[in-house]
Amino acid sequence: MFKHFRGDLFGGITAGIVALPLALAFGVSSGLGPSAGLYGAIFISFFAALFGGTSTQISGPTAPMTAVSMVVVAGIIAINDGDIEKALPAILTVFLLAGLMQIGLGLIGLGKYIKYIPYPVVSGFMTAIGVIILVTQILPAVGYYPKEDEEFVNQFMPQAEESILENILREEAGEGILVLENFEETIKRADQITPTIMQQEAATLAAKEASGVAGTLKVLPRAFQNINWLELSLALATIFIIYGFKRITTAIPSTLVALILVSGVAFGFGLDYRPIEQIPSGLPTPNLGIFTDFSLSSVTPYIFTALTLALLGAIDSLLTSVVADNMTQTKHKPNKELVGQGIGNSIGAIFGGLPGAGATIRTVVNINSGGKTKLSGMVAGLLLLVILLALGPVASQIPAAVLAGILVTVGIGVMDYRGLKAIPYLPKDIKLGPLKLSSEVIIMLVVMALSSIWNLVYAVGIGLVIASLMFMKKIGDLTAQRSDVKPLREEAWSDEKNLPQKIKEEVFIKHLKGPLFFGSTSDFQQLASQIPDSATTVVIRLGRMQYMDQSGLYAMEEVLQDLKRKDMNVLLVNVLDQPKYMMERIDIIPDLIPEEHIFKNFKSCMKWVDENLNVKKEALLS
């Protein structure tokens, strides 16, 4: 590990410097504050490198993981009356669960299957992530915070009153005192509600109403009417420096230059800007509330979200691992990488960190700066810890608008432009009336739209279902095209062309090519109705049918029963292992097809046919 110490040291330091502004920005964006992003970057970078399966990978909070985390954070905070401290144990429990799920995915060997997630789903999701980050950062970039807009908050006072009353009734129901005789207790508790409590509840509801893409778009007119020009100037200056400095040199991260320059000017000139939340000084401490305040009911609704975080982190990390492999001419270990990421996320969650994954840009920076082993990722994590301990109070003076500007550039950069540019050129394989559409474009746009305005988790699930259904239809159509039921004289393989005329007249030969599964059974079930009246024997050639599912199995059984009722001889040729095993399970073999009617090759089958047709003919003549 220490053979390449110098390169690993420089690579880790450079990657850590690149990670710093992004970690702070992702923490603020998530709703948990900059410290959560920093803690996540520290622990995930160190432990994912130590236990992972990609030597040069740098891990930490990423845009996709942060976008999904925002959903978790906002939902659980809303349930807990807008109190972050009260909601934090449940939030971190979901993050911990996601990390444990990643470890499980690695241990059971699912790392190699991540590649089967369709590209249109990933493309639509990544573009939606960009849209979400871009849109949701408009409000902090212009210095508008809905919770602090008194006129906007006052619109929610009636709802706040209802919400507080519902909470009182829910508490009483839980205590077993919600009965008619004890409404006096309800009134007594209601009398204790102060105008300040009402205002806080209304502010929480206002923030919830303005959250996400849809919420931001709703309050955008109010935001533009209440622009804080200083905050907007700081955000625009940050964006300008990030893009402009790259034209001068890429040796120094432009994001870090923008962070230091704009923050330095704002602080040095004593401008009246809004700083980020205070970053706690000292070593991070474990949040034991995860275990002491654990409540299954508060976590259960987010099980699927935790799984999404785990899978998304796995995809994000393994894609970065492939990039690292291409740059270093090495080969990563996917399952070990998932275990490492899971350990990093689990430990990070215990210490209050945001979940993360392998970060492509930081990994590329590490490799280009000389990083070659796991030590580089560990150095990056340790550097961020040193920055936290030494510069925590200084970092707390960073303007919130600067981080909003950084995130705007992240949102623009994370979109999948390759997928968007390909939209006009993808084959239009679906007809809807007069319209011709591309199934891949439909999947991408559906995932993108649903992710942006509804729910990231459900959008991915729906995208996967649509992609799977469309894929199965395509395979079914292709299989059906390649295995049409045709008479022998219209479709003859090379070893069938020189058969005697009497066999051609009395024997119907069916070729099955490709899998017989639920998408291809309908044409096969028409077999009996298409057999010529002159035929007395059906030969089914199965040498190219590698697979049969349960639907195909029962379709086969129905067809064979139909042929048996018509007193047809049915012969099977070259039955492969999997289809034969399936047919033996429900006794198609030997009940419908005896062993003597199963042949290893077409030649032996034709020999049996020739002999038996002659026997049958002689029997009729006698």
Secondary structure, DSSP 4 states (H G I P E B T S, - for coil): --TTHHHHHHHHHHHHHHHHHHHHHHHHHHTS-HHHHHHHHHHHHHHHHHH-S-TT--EE--HHHHHHHHHHHHHHHHHTTT-HHHHHHHHHHHHHHHHHHHHHHHHTT-GGGGGGS-HHHHHHHHHHHHHHHHHHTHHHHTT--GGG-HHHHHTTHHHHHHHHHHHHHHHHHHHT--SGGGHHHHHHHHHT--HHHHHHHHHHHHHHHT-HHHHHHHHHHHHHHT--HHHHHHHHHHHHHHHHHHHH-SSS-HHHHHHHHHHHHHHHTT----BPPPPPPSS----THHHHT--HHHHGGGHHHHHHHHHHHHHHHHHHHHHHHHHHT----HHHHHHHHHHHHHHHHHTTPPP-EE-HHHHHHHHHTT--SHHHHHHHHHHHHHHHHHHHHHHTTSBHHHHHHHHHHHHHHHS-HHHHHTGGGS---EEETTEEE-HHHHHHHHHHHHHHHT-HHHHHHHHHHHHHHHHHHHHHHHHHHHT----GGGS--GGGTT--HHHHHHEEEEEEES-B-TTTHHHHTTTGGGS-TT--EEEEEEEE---B-HHHHHHHHHHHHHHHHTT-EEEEES--HHHHHHHHHTTIIIIIS-GGGEESSHHHHHHHHHHHHHHHHHHHH-
